[in-house]
Amino acid sequence: MSNTKKILIVDDEQDIVETLKFMLEAQGYECFCAYDGETGLNMAKEILPDLMILDVMMPKINGYKISRLLKYDNKYKNIPIIMVTARSQEDDKLIGQETGANEYITKPFELDEVINKVKEYLED
């Protein structure tokens, strides 16, 4: 039984997903990827990740809605969610917090910033 932490990355920008996956796997995490909200939500329920990195603006279901759906469900509410978005307005940060996102990172982000946040949540 491995205790490798599972991270689900949901973003419609493939290069961001690939880069995050590469960096996080180098840190020893197991990564799962989805490129639209609907797939991301289904995968979250299926694999029960230890943490999610979630884009806001995506096809089918946006990140806010996914966060809300997961955070209001007792089965999934303890999954930490790091929201990444190109939208940095304060309103957006507020919405992110209201939907239960644990962290809010603005694109373009530093990869180190994301990896440090992931470690904060997964290595206590």
Backbone torsions as a table, in degrees:
resi	resn	phi	psi	omega
1	MET	NA	113.2	-179.2
2	SER	-88.7	148.8	176.6
3	ASN	-107.6	31.7	176.3
4	THR	-64.2	129.6	-179.4
5	LYS	-76.8	138.1	-178.7
6	LYS	-100.4	131.0	178.3
7	ILE	-120.6	131.5	176.0
8	LEU	-105.2	121.9	179.5
9	ILE	-106.2	121.5	-179.2
10	VAL	-123.5	110.1	-178.6
11	ASP	-159.3	141.0	-179.0
12	ASP	-84.9	-1.8	176.4
13	GLU	-97.1	105.4	-171.3
14	GLN	-59.8	-37.8	-178.0
15	ASP	-65.3	-36.0	177.5
16	ILE	-65.7	-45.0	-179.8
17	VAL	-60.3	-49.4	-178.4
18	GLU	-60.1	-43.4	-178.7
19	THR	-65.0	-47.1	178.7
20	LEU	-60.5	-45.5	-179.1
21	LYS	-57.5	-48.1	-179.4
22	PHE	-58.9	-48.3	-177.6
23	MET	-65.6	-43.0	-177.0
24	LEU	-72.7	-35.9	177.0
25	GLU	-66.6	-32.5	175.9
26	ALA	-64.2	-25.2	177.6
27	GLN	-87.3	-0.1	176.2
28	GLY	95.8	9.9	177.6
29	TYR	-91.1	154.9	174.1
30	GLU	-97.1	126.5	-174.7
31	CYS	-112.9	140.4	173.9
32	PHE	-120.9	146.2	-174.4
33	CYS	-129.3	144.1	172.8
34	ALA	-139.1	147.5	-173.9
35	TYR	-113.0	5.6	171.1
36	ASP	-149.2	162.6	-172.8
37	GLY	-62.7	-40.1	-176.8
38	GLU	-64.0	-47.1	177.9
39	THR	-62.3	-41.8	179.9
40	GLY	-59.9	-44.2	-179.6
41	LEU	-64.1	-45.4	179.5
42	ASN	-62.7	-41.6	179.7
43	MET	-65.7	-38.5	179.7
44	ALA	-59.1	-42.0	-178.5
45	LYS	-71.3	-30.5	-177.0
46	GLU	-78.7	-47.4	-172.8
47	ILE	-98.0	-8.4	-177.2
48	LEU	43.8	69.7	-176.6
49	PRO	-65.7	158.9	176.2
50	ASP	-78.3	-19.2	179.9
51	LEU	-162.9	150.0	176.3
52	MET	-122.9	139.6	169.2
53	ILE	-110.0	120.7	-165.8
54	LEU	-130.1	124.1	175.6
55	ASP	-78.9	153.3	178.7
56	VAL	-84.2	-57.0	-174.4
57	MET	-85.8	106.7	-179.0
58	MET	-144.9	158.0	175.2
59	PRO	-65.5	154.7	173.8
60	LYS	73.5	-67.7	177.1
61	ILE	-133.2	129.5	-179.8
62	ASN	-79.5	166.5	-175.2
63	GLY	-61.6	-35.9	178.7
64	TYR	-59.4	-43.9	-176.5
65	LYS	-67.5	-41.2	178.1
66	ILE	-60.7	-47.0	-179.7
67	SER	-58.5	-46.0	-178.7
68	ARG	-62.5	-46.3	-178.6
69	LEU	-60.3	-40.7	-178.7
70	LEU	-75.1	-41.2	-175.0
71	LYS	-71.4	-22.2	179.1
72	TYR	-95.3	10.2	178.4
73	ASP	-114.5	120.5	-175.3
74	ASN	-55.2	-29.7	-176.8
75	LYS	-69.2	-28.0	-172.6
76	TYR	-120.1	-2.8	-168.9
77	LYS	-65.9	-17.9	-178.8
78	ASN	-90.3	2.2	177.3
79	ILE	-75.8	118.4	177.1
80	PRO	-66.0	137.9	179.6
81	ILE	-120.4	123.7	173.3
82	ILE	-104.0	113.6	178.9
83	MET	-85.7	133.8	171.2
84	VAL	-119.9	136.2	-177.1
85	THR	-151.7	152.5	175.0
86	ALA	-81.7	-10.1	-176.2
87	ARG	-96.5	117.5	-173.2
88	SER	-106.2	1.7	-179.0
89	GLN	-58.6	147.6	-179.6
90	GLU	-56.4	-38.6	179.4
91	ASP	-54.8	-43.1	-178.1
92	ASP	-64.9	-38.8	178.9
93	LYS	-64.1	-39.8	179.3
94	LEU	-62.2	-46.8	179.1
95	ILE	-59.9	-43.1	179.3
96	GLY	-56.8	-42.8	179.8
97	GLN	-68.9	-39.7	-179.6
98	GLU	-64.2	-30.0	-179.2
99	THR	-83.9	-0.3	174.6
100	GLY	96.9	3.9	178.5
101	ALA	-61.2	139.4	-178.1
102	ASN	-82.0	-32.7	-178.6
103	GLU	-139.5	159.7	-177.4
104	TYR	-139.4	113.0	-177.4
105	ILE	-119.2	133.9	-176.7
106	THR	-93.9	135.7	173.2
107	LYS	-80.3	149.6	-6.8
108	PRO	-73.4	134.2	-177.5
109	PHE	-106.4	161.2	172.3
110	GLU	-82.3	131.2	179.4
111	LEU	-57.4	-38.9	179.6
112	ASP	-58.6	-37.3	-178.9
113	GLU	-62.2	-44.5	-179.9
114	VAL	-66.1	-45.9	-178.2
115	ILE	-63.5	-38.8	177.3
116	ASN	-64.2	-40.0	177.6
117	LYS	-63.6	-44.6	178.9
118	VAL	-56.7	-47.3	-178.9
119	LYS	-62.3	-38.5	178.7
120	GLU	-55.4	-42.1	-176.6
121	TYR	-81.9	-30.9	-171.6
122	LEU	-101.6	-10.1	-175.9
123	GLU	-121.8	48.7	177.5
124	ASP	-93.5	NA	NA
